[in-house]
Amino acid sequence: MSRSYKKLWKLMIDKEINKTELTKKAKISTNAMANLGRNESVPLETLEKICAVLNCTLDDIVEFSEDENV
């Protein structure tokens, strides 16, 4: 199963918040933000902090899909 954070980037544009602002407001590391940018795994706690700042749910920021090679 693969993940995509495209919905997060779109939501950030809609809410007019950039990566630096979100990193500071959510109190997450720059490494976590970099992992999001590479669609890599991040702790659930990190996603919860982002959702709290953006006033959204996990469904609003992450999308899962089946791997085609399975």
mmCIF file as gemmi writes it, N, C-alpha and C atoms, coordinates in Angstrom:
data_model
loop_
_atom_site.group_PDB
_atom_site.id
_atom_site.type_symbol
_atom_site.label_atom_id
_atom_site.label_alt_id
_atom_site.label_comp_id
_atom_site.label_asym_id
_atom_site.label_entity_id
_atom_site.label_seq_id
_atom_site.pdbx_PDB_ins_code
_atom_site.Cartn_x
_atom_site.Cartn_y
_atom_site.Cartn_z
_atom_site.occupancy
_atom_site.B_iso_or_equiv
_atom_site.pdbx_formal_charge
_atom_site.auth_seq_id
_atom_site.auth_asym_id
_atom_site.pdbx_PDB_model_num
ATOM 1 N N . MET Axp A 1 ? 0.857 -1.178 0 1 0 ? 1 A 1
ATOM 2 C CA . MET Axp A 1 ? 0 0 0 1 0 ? 1 A 1
ATOM 3 C C . MET Axp A 1 ? 0.902 1.241 0 1 0 ? 1 A 1
ATOM 4 N N . SER Axp A 2 ? 0.587 2.166 -0.852 1 0 ? 2 A 1
ATOM 5 C CA . SER Axp A 2 ? 1.364 3.404 -0.908 1 0 ? 2 A 1
ATOM 6 C C . SER Axp A 2 ? 0.51 4.57 -0.44 1 0 ? 2 A 1
ATOM 7 N N . ARG Axp A 3 ? 1.191 5.634 -0.065 1 0 ? 3 A 1
ATOM 8 C CA . ARG Axp A 3 ? 0.497 6.812 0.451 1 0 ? 3 A 1
ATOM 9 C C . ARG Axp A 3 ? 0.876 8.023 -0.385 1 0 ? 3 A 1
ATOM 10 N N . SER Axp A 4 ? -0.013 8.981 -0.401 1 0 ? 4 A 1
ATOM 11 C CA . SER Axp A 4 ? 0.239 10.246 -1.084 1 0 ? 4 A 1
ATOM 12 C C . SER Axp A 4 ? -0.273 11.379 -0.205 1 0 ? 4 A 1
ATOM 13 N N . TYR Axp A 5 ? 0.521 12.429 -0.125 1 0 ? 5 A 1
ATOM 14 C CA . TYR Axp A 5 ? 0.134 13.607 0.651 1 0 ? 5 A 1
ATOM 15 C C . TYR Axp A 5 ? -0.27 14.768 -0.261 1 0 ? 5 A 1
ATOM 16 N N . LYS Axp A 6 ? -0.638 14.473 -1.503 1 0 ? 6 A 1
ATOM 17 C CA . LYS Axp A 6 ? -1.06 15.529 -2.436 1 0 ? 6 A 1
ATOM 18 C C . LYS Axp A 6 ? -2.213 16.352 -1.866 1 0 ? 6 A 1
ATOM 19 N N . LYS Axp A 7 ? -3.105 15.675 -1.157 1 0 ? 7 A 1
ATOM 20 C CA . LYS Axp A 7 ? -4.245 16.381 -0.563 1 0 ? 7 A 1
ATOM 21 C C . LYS Axp A 7 ? -3.775 17.403 0.474 1 0 ? 7 A 1
ATOM 22 N N . LEU Axp A 8 ? -2.687 17.084 1.179 1 0 ? 8 A 1
ATOM 23 C CA . LEU Axp A 8 ? -2.126 18.021 2.158 1 0 ? 8 A 1
ATOM 24 C C . LEU Axp A 8 ? -1.653 19.286 1.464 1 0 ? 8 A 1
ATOM 25 N N . TRP Axp A 9 ? -0.896 19.135 0.384 1 0 ? 9 A 1
ATOM 26 C CA . TRP Axp A 9 ? -0.348 20.308 -0.316 1 0 ? 9 A 1
ATOM 27 C C . TRP Axp A 9 ? -1.478 21.175 -0.883 1 0 ? 9 A 1
ATOM 28 N N . LYS Axp A 10 ? -2.524 20.543 -1.398 1 0 ? 10 A 1
ATOM 29 C CA . LYS Axp A 10 ? -3.664 21.306 -1.921 1 0 ? 10 A 1
ATOM 30 C C . LYS Axp A 10 ? -4.378 22.063 -0.799 1 0 ? 10 A 1
ATOM 31 N N . LEU Axp A 11 ? -4.531 21.401 0.346 1 0 ? 11 A 1
ATOM 32 C CA . LEU Axp A 11 ? -5.182 22.041 1.485 1 0 ? 11 A 1
ATOM 33 C C . LEU Axp A 11 ? -4.354 23.219 1.991 1 0 ? 11 A 1
ATOM 34 N N . MET Axp A 12 ? -3.036 23.049 2 1 0 ? 12 A 1
ATOM 35 C CA . MET Axp A 12 ? -2.16 24.144 2.431 1 0 ? 12 A 1
ATOM 36 C C . MET Axp A 12 ? -2.309 25.35 1.505 1 0 ? 12 A 1
ATOM 37 N N . ILE Axp A 13 ? -2.427 25.104 0.217 1 0 ? 13 A 1
ATOM 38 C CA . ILE Axp A 13 ? -2.634 26.201 -0.736 1 0 ? 13 A 1
ATOM 39 C C . ILE Axp A 13 ? -3.962 26.887 -0.449 1 0 ? 13 A 1
ATOM 40 N N . ASP Axp A 14 ? -5.005 26.091 -0.251 1 0 ? 14 A 1
ATOM 41 C CA . ASP Axp A 14 ? -6.333 26.651 0.035 1 0 ? 14 A 1
ATOM 42 C C . ASP Axp A 14 ? -6.329 27.492 1.308 1 0 ? 14 A 1
ATOM 43 N N . LYS Axp A 15 ? -5.561 27.055 2.3 1 0 ? 15 A 1
ATOM 44 C CA . LYS Axp A 15 ? -5.527 27.761 3.585 1 0 ? 15 A 1
ATOM 45 C C . LYS Axp A 15 ? -4.401 28.797 3.645 1 0 ? 15 A 1
ATOM 46 N N . GLU Axp A 16 ? -3.691 28.94 2.526 1 0 ? 16 A 1
ATOM 47 C CA . GLU Axp A 16 ? -2.617 29.928 2.399 1 0 ? 16 A 1
ATOM 48 C C . GLU Axp A 16 ? -1.582 29.808 3.517 1 0 ? 16 A 1
ATOM 49 N N . ILE Axp A 17 ? -1.08 28.598 3.704 1 0 ? 17 A 1
ATOM 50 C CA . ILE Axp A 17 ? -0.034 28.345 4.681 1 0 ? 17 A 1
ATOM 51 C C . ILE Axp A 17 ? 1.102 27.609 3.973 1 0 ? 17 A 1
ATOM 52 N N . ASN Axp A 18 ? 2.336 28.035 4.218 1 0 ? 18 A 1
ATOM 53 C CA . ASN Axp A 18 ? 3.462 27.383 3.565 1 0 ? 18 A 1
ATOM 54 C C . ASN Axp A 18 ? 4.101 26.344 4.485 1 0 ? 18 A 1
ATOM 55 N N . LYS Axp A 19 ? 5.06 25.6 3.95 1 0 ? 19 A 1
ATOM 56 C CA . LYS Axp A 19 ? 5.686 24.512 4.704 1 0 ? 19 A 1
ATOM 57 C C . LYS Axp A 19 ? 6.358 25.009 5.977 1 0 ? 19 A 1
ATOM 58 N N . THR Axp A 20 ? 7.043 26.136 5.891 1 0 ? 20 A 1
ATOM 59 C CA . THR Axp A 20 ? 7.739 26.674 7.063 1 0 ? 20 A 1
ATOM 60 C C . THR Axp A 20 ? 6.753 27.038 8.158 1 0 ? 20 A 1
ATOM 61 N N . GLU Axp A 21 ? 5.685 27.711 7.783 1 0 ? 21 A 1
ATOM 62 C CA . GLU Axp A 21 ? 4.646 28.086 8.758 1 0 ? 21 A 1
ATOM 63 C C . GLU Axp A 21 ? 4.033 26.857 9.411 1 0 ? 21 A 1
ATOM 64 N N . LEU Axp A 22 ? 3.69 25.868 8.591 1 0 ? 22 A 1
ATOM 65 C CA . LEU Axp A 22 ? 3.062 24.663 9.118 1 0 ? 22 A 1
ATOM 66 C C . LEU Axp A 22 ? 4.014 23.925 10.057 1 0 ? 22 A 1
ATOM 67 N N . THR Axp A 23 ? 5.277 23.853 9.681 1 0 ? 23 A 1
ATOM 68 C CA . THR Axp A 23 ? 6.277 23.192 10.524 1 0 ? 23 A 1
ATOM 69 C C . THR Axp A 23 ? 6.336 23.846 11.897 1 0 ? 23 A 1
ATOM 70 N N . LYS Axp A 24 ? 6.338 25.167 11.922 1 0 ? 24 A 1
ATOM 71 C CA . LYS Axp A 24 ? 6.41 25.895 13.198 1 0 ? 24 A 1
ATOM 72 C C . LYS Axp A 24 ? 5.121 25.765 13.995 1 0 ? 24 A 1
ATOM 73 N N . LYS Axp A 25 ? 3.984 25.979 13.352 1 0 ? 25 A 1
ATOM 74 C CA . LYS Axp A 25 ? 2.702 25.946 14.065 1 0 ? 25 A 1
ATOM 75 C C . LYS Axp A 25 ? 2.374 24.552 14.597 1 0 ? 25 A 1
ATOM 76 N N . ALA Axp A 26 ? 2.713 23.519 13.839 1 0 ? 26 A 1
ATOM 77 C CA . ALA Axp A 26 ? 2.417 22.147 14.253 1 0 ? 26 A 1
ATOM 78 C C . ALA Axp A 26 ? 3.505 21.586 15.168 1 0 ? 26 A 1
ATOM 79 N N . LYS Axp A 27 ? 4.601 22.328 15.283 1 0 ? 27 A 1
ATOM 80 C CA . LYS Axp A 27 ? 5.742 21.892 16.108 1 0 ? 27 A 1
ATOM 81 C C . LYS Axp A 27 ? 6.232 20.513 15.669 1 0 ? 27 A 1
ATOM 82 N N . ILE Axp A 28 ? 6.461 20.407 14.35 1 0 ? 28 A 1
ATOM 83 C CA . ILE Axp A 28 ? 7.017 19.175 13.795 1 0 ? 28 A 1
ATOM 84 C C . ILE Axp A 28 ? 8.407 19.486 13.247 1 0 ? 28 A 1
ATOM 85 N N . SER Axp A 29 ? 9.202 18.458 13.05 1 0 ? 29 A 1
ATOM 86 C CA . SER Axp A 29 ? 10.571 18.657 12.58 1 0 ? 29 A 1
ATOM 87 C C . SER Axp A 29 ? 10.601 18.921 11.074 1 0 ? 29 A 1
ATOM 88 N N . THR Axp A 30 ? 11.685 19.539 10.65 1 0 ? 30 A 1
ATOM 89 C CA . THR Axp A 30 ? 11.869 19.753 9.215 1 0 ? 30 A 1
ATOM 90 C C . THR Axp A 30 ? 12.064 18.409 8.513 1 0 ? 30 A 1
ATOM 91 N N . ASN Axp A 31 ? 12.623 17.426 9.225 1 0 ? 31 A 1
ATOM 92 C CA . ASN Axp A 31 ? 12.765 16.084 8.648 1 0 ? 31 A 1
ATOM 93 C C . ASN Axp A 31 ? 11.401 15.467 8.373 1 0 ? 31 A 1
ATOM 94 N N . ALA Axp A 32 ? 10.457 15.668 9.278 1 0 ? 32 A 1
ATOM 95 C CA . ALA Axp A 32 ? 9.102 15.149 9.072 1 0 ? 32 A 1
ATOM 96 C C . ALA Axp A 32 ? 8.482 15.791 7.837 1 0 ? 32 A 1
ATOM 97 N N . MET Axp A 33 ? 8.675 17.091 7.679 1 0 ? 33 A 1
ATOM 98 C CA . MET Axp A 33 ? 8.13 17.787 6.513 1 0 ? 33 A 1
ATOM 99 C C . MET Axp A 33 ? 8.784 17.266 5.234 1 0 ? 33 A 1
ATOM 100 N N . ALA Axp A 34 ? 10.083 17.002 5.3 1 0 ? 34 A 1
ATOM 101 C CA . ALA Axp A 34 ? 10.786 16.451 4.137 1 0 ? 34 A 1
ATOM 102 C C . ALA Axp A 34 ? 10.246 15.063 3.793 1 0 ? 34 A 1
ATOM 103 N N . ASN Axp A 35 ? 9.978 14.252 4.805 1 0 ? 35 A 1
ATOM 104 C CA . ASN Axp A 35 ? 9.41 12.918 4.57 1 0 ? 35 A 1
ATOM 105 C C . ASN Axp A 35 ? 8.038 13.016 3.913 1 0 ? 35 A 1
ATOM 106 N N . LEU Axp A 36 ? 7.247 13.979 4.333 1 0 ? 36 A 1
ATOM 107 C CA . LEU Axp A 36 ? 5.943 14.197 3.709 1 0 ? 36 A 1
ATOM 108 C C . LEU Axp A 36 ? 6.122 14.541 2.232 1 0 ? 36 A 1
ATOM 109 N N . GLY Axp A 37 ? 7.114 15.366 1.946 1 0 ? 37 A 1
ATOM 110 C CA . GLY Axp A 37 ? 7.381 15.771 0.573 1 0 ? 37 A 1
ATOM 111 C C . GLY Axp A 37 ? 7.786 14.614 -0.324 1 0 ? 37 A 1
ATOM 112 N N . ARG Axp A 38 ? 8.348 13.565 0.29 1 0 ? 38 A 1
ATOM 113 C CA . ARG Axp A 38 ? 8.757 12.375 -0.46 1 0 ? 38 A 1
ATOM 114 C C . ARG Axp A 38 ? 7.728 11.248 -0.354 1 0 ? 38 A 1
ATOM 115 N N . ASN Axp A 39 ? 6.555 11.568 0.193 1 0 ? 39 A 1
ATOM 116 C CA . ASN Axp A 39 ? 5.492 10.569 0.401 1 0 ? 39 A 1
ATOM 117 C C . ASN Axp A 39 ? 5.972 9.388 1.23 1 0 ? 39 A 1
ATOM 118 N N . GLU Axp A 40 ? 6.853 9.67 2.182 1 0 ? 40 A 1
ATOM 119 C CA . GLU Axp A 40 ? 7.359 8.629 3.064 1 0 ? 40 A 1
ATOM 120 C C . GLU Axp A 40 ? 6.527 8.576 4.335 1 0 ? 40 A 1
ATOM 121 N N . SER Axp A 41 ? 6.715 7.524 5.065 1 0 ? 41 A 1
ATOM 122 C CA . SER Axp A 41 ? 5.988 7.31 6.308 1 0 ? 41 A 1
ATOM 123 C C . SER Axp A 41 ? 6.376 8.351 7.362 1 0 ? 41 A 1
ATOM 124 N N . VAL Axp A 42 ? 5.392 8.842 8.08 1 0 ? 42 A 1
ATOM 125 C CA . VAL Axp A 42 ? 5.618 9.733 9.226 1 0 ? 42 A 1
ATOM 126 C C . VAL Axp A 42 ? 4.746 9.232 10.377 1 0 ? 42 A 1
ATOM 127 N N . PRO Axp A 43 ? 5.148 9.518 11.615 1 0 ? 43 A 1
ATOM 128 C CA . PRO Axp A 43 ? 4.343 9.059 12.753 1 0 ? 43 A 1
ATOM 129 C C . PRO Axp A 43 ? 2.929 9.645 12.736 1 0 ? 43 A 1
ATOM 130 N N . LEU Axp A 44 ? 1.988 8.867 13.225 1 0 ? 44 A 1
ATOM 131 C CA . LEU Axp A 44 ? 0.605 9.317 13.315 1 0 ? 44 A 1
ATOM 132 C C . LEU Axp A 44 ? 0.512 10.601 14.131 1 0 ? 44 A 1
ATOM 133 N N . GLU Axp A 45 ? 1.318 10.721 15.164 1 0 ? 45 A 1
ATOM 134 C CA . GLU Axp A 45 ? 1.322 11.927 15.997 1 0 ? 45 A 1
ATOM 135 C C . GLU Axp A 45 ? 1.619 13.175 15.159 1 0 ? 45 A 1
ATOM 136 N N . THR Axp A 46 ? 2.524 13.044 14.21 1 0 ? 46 A 1
ATOM 137 C CA . THR Axp A 46 ? 2.86 14.164 13.323 1 0 ? 46 A 1
ATOM 138 C C . THR Axp A 46 ? 1.647 14.56 12.488 1 0 ? 46 A 1
ATOM 139 N N . LEU Axp A 47 ? 0.973 13.575 11.931 1 0 ? 47 A 1
ATOM 140 C CA . LEU Axp A 47 ? -0.217 13.856 11.119 1 0 ? 47 A 1
ATOM 141 C C . LEU Axp A 47 ? -1.324 14.475 11.963 1 0 ? 47 A 1
ATOM 142 N N . GLU Axp A 48 ? -1.453 14.024 13.202 1 0 ? 48 A 1
ATOM 143 C CA . GLU Axp A 48 ? -2.463 14.592 14.103 1 0 ? 48 A 1
ATOM 144 C C . GLU Axp A 48 ? -2.166 16.058 14.401 1 0 ? 48 A 1
ATOM 145 N N . LYS Axp A 49 ? -0.9 16.399 14.592 1 0 ? 49 A 1
ATOM 146 C CA . LYS Axp A 49 ? -0.515 17.795 14.845 1 0 ? 49 A 1
ATOM 147 C C . LYS Axp A 49 ? -0.849 18.668 13.637 1 0 ? 49 A 1
ATOM 148 N N . ILE Axp A 50 ? -0.576 18.149 12.456 1 0 ? 50 A 1
ATOM 149 C CA . ILE Axp A 50 ? -0.884 18.886 11.228 1 0 ? 50 A 1
ATOM 150 C C . ILE Axp A 50 ? -2.391 19.099 11.111 1 0 ? 50 A 1
ATOM 151 N N . CYS Axp A 51 ? -3.155 18.058 11.383 1 0 ? 51 A 1
ATOM 152 C CA . CYS Axp A 51 ? -4.615 18.166 11.313 1 0 ? 51 A 1
ATOM 153 C C . CYS Axp A 51 ? -5.144 19.191 12.312 1 0 ? 51 A 1
ATOM 154 N N . ALA Axp A 52 ? -4.54 19.249 13.486 1 0 ? 52 A 1
ATOM 155 C CA . ALA Axp A 52 ? -4.978 20.215 14.497 1 0 ? 52 A 1
ATOM 156 C C . ALA Axp A 52 ? -4.761 21.642 14.002 1 0 ? 52 A 1
ATOM 157 N N . VAL Axp A 53 ? -3.627 21.892 13.368 1 0 ? 53 A 1
ATOM 158 C CA . VAL Axp A 53 ? -3.326 23.233 12.863 1 0 ? 53 A 1
ATOM 159 C C . VAL Axp A 53 ? -4.234 23.593 11.687 1 0 ? 53 A 1
ATOM 160 N N . LEU Axp A 54 ? -4.455 22.641 10.798 1 0 ? 54 A 1
ATOM 161 C CA . LEU Axp A 54 ? -5.251 22.904 9.597 1 0 ? 54 A 1
ATOM 162 C C . LEU Axp A 54 ? -6.75 22.701 9.817 1 0 ? 54 A 1
ATOM 163 N N . ASN Axp A 55 ? -7.112 22.257 11.021 1 0 ? 55 A 1
ATOM 164 C CA . ASN Axp A 55 ? -8.517 22.011 11.354 1 0 ? 55 A 1
ATOM 165 C C . ASN Axp A 55 ? -9.157 21.061 10.337 1 0 ? 55 A 1
ATOM 166 N N . CYS Axp A 56 ? -8.543 19.872 10.215 1 0 ? 56 A 1
ATOM 167 C CA . CYS Axp A 56 ? -9.013 18.894 9.243 1 0 ? 56 A 1
ATOM 168 C C . CYS Axp A 56 ? -8.877 17.489 9.825 1 0 ? 56 A 1
ATOM 169 N N . THR Axp A 57 ? -9.22 16.493 9.028 1 0 ? 57 A 1
ATOM 170 C CA . THR Axp A 57 ? -9.065 15.098 9.432 1 0 ? 57 A 1
ATOM 171 C C . THR Axp A 57 ? -7.957 14.447 8.606 1 0 ? 57 A 1
ATOM 172 N N . LEU Axp A 58 ? -7.547 13.254 9.017 1 0 ? 58 A 1
ATOM 173 C CA . LEU Axp A 58 ? -6.516 12.529 8.264 1 0 ? 58 A 1
ATOM 174 C C . LEU Axp A 58 ? -6.947 12.302 6.819 1 0 ? 58 A 1
ATOM 175 N N . ASP Axp A 59 ? -8.218 12.048 6.622 1 0 ? 59 A 1
ATOM 176 C CA . ASP Axp A 59 ? -8.755 11.849 5.269 1 0 ? 59 A 1
ATOM 177 C C . ASP Axp A 59 ? -8.525 13.057 4.364 1 0 ? 59 A 1
ATOM 178 N N . ASP Axp A 60 ? -8.417 14.223 4.971 1 0 ? 60 A 1
ATOM 179 C CA . ASP Axp A 60 ? -8.231 15.455 4.204 1 0 ? 60 A 1
ATOM 180 C C . ASP Axp A 60 ? -6.794 15.658 3.739 1 0 ? 60 A 1
ATOM 181 N N . ILE Axp A 61 ? -5.837 14.909 4.324 1 0 ? 61 A 1
ATOM 182 C CA . ILE Axp A 61 ? -4.428 15.176 4.004 1 0 ? 61 A 1
ATOM 183 C C . ILE Axp A 61 ? -3.662 13.987 3.444 1 0 ? 61 A 1
ATOM 184 N N . VAL Axp A 62 ? -4.185 12.789 3.6 1 0 ? 62 A 1
ATOM 185 C CA . VAL Axp A 62 ? -3.453 11.613 3.112 1 0 ? 62 A 1
ATOM 186 C C . VAL Axp A 62 ? -4.393 10.702 2.337 1 0 ? 62 A 1
ATOM 187 N N . GLU Axp A 63 ? -3.83 10.086 1.311 1 0 ? 63 A 1
ATOM 188 C CA . GLU Axp A 63 ? -4.597 9.164 0.48 1 0 ? 63 A 1
ATOM 189 C C . GLU Axp A 63 ? -3.784 7.883 0.319 1 0 ? 63 A 1
ATOM 190 N N . PHE Axp A 64 ? -4.427 6.759 0.534 1 0 ? 64 A 1
ATOM 191 C CA . PHE Axp A 64 ? -3.767 5.467 0.386 1 0 ? 64 A 1
ATOM 192 C C . PHE Axp A 64 ? -4.263 4.787 -0.874 1 0 ? 64 A 1
ATOM 193 N N . SER Axp A 65 ? -3.353 4.06 -1.526 1 0 ? 65 A 1
ATOM 194 C CA . SER Axp A 65 ? -3.744 3.306 -2.712 1 0 ? 65 A 1
ATOM 195 C C . SER Axp A 65 ? -2.993 1.983 -2.73 1 0 ? 65 A 1
ATOM 196 N N . GLU Axp A 66 ? -3.569 1.016 -3.405 1 0 ? 66 A 1
ATOM 197 C CA . GLU Axp A 66 ? -2.945 -0.299 -3.531 1 0 ? 66 A 1
ATOM 198 C C . GLU Axp A 66 ? -1.736 -0.202 -4.454 1 0 ? 66 A 1
ATOM 199 N N . ASP Axp A 67 ? -0.67 -0.907 -4.077 1 0 ? 67 A 1
ATOM 200 C CA . ASP Axp A 67 ? 0.49 -0.992 -4.963 1 0 ? 67 A 1
ATOM 201 C C . ASP Axp A 67 ? 0.122 -1.846 -6.166 1 0 ? 67 A 1
ATOM 202 N N . GLU Axp A 68 ? 0.551 -1.42 -7.326 1 0 ? 68 A 1
ATOM 203 C CA . GLU Axp A 68 ? 0.218 -2.158 -8.54 1 0 ? 68 A 1
ATOM 204 C C . GLU Axp A 68 ? 1.064 -3.416 -8.69 1 0 ? 68 A 1
ATOM 205 N N . ASN Axp A 69 ? 2.195 -3.486 -7.987 1 0 ? 69 A 1
ATOM 206 C CA . ASN Axp A 69 ? 3.11 -4.617 -8.122 1 0 ? 69 A 1
ATOM 207 C C . ASN Axp A 69 ? 2.813 -5.745 -7.144 1 0 ? 69 A 1
ATOM 208 N N . VAL Axp A 70 ? 1.678 -5.695 -6.459 1 0 ? 70 A 1
ATOM 209 C CA . VAL Axp A 70 ? 1.366 -6.716 -5.453 1 0 ? 70 A 1
ATOM 210 C C . VAL Axp A 70 ? 0.657 -7.875 -6.096 1 0 ? 70 A 1
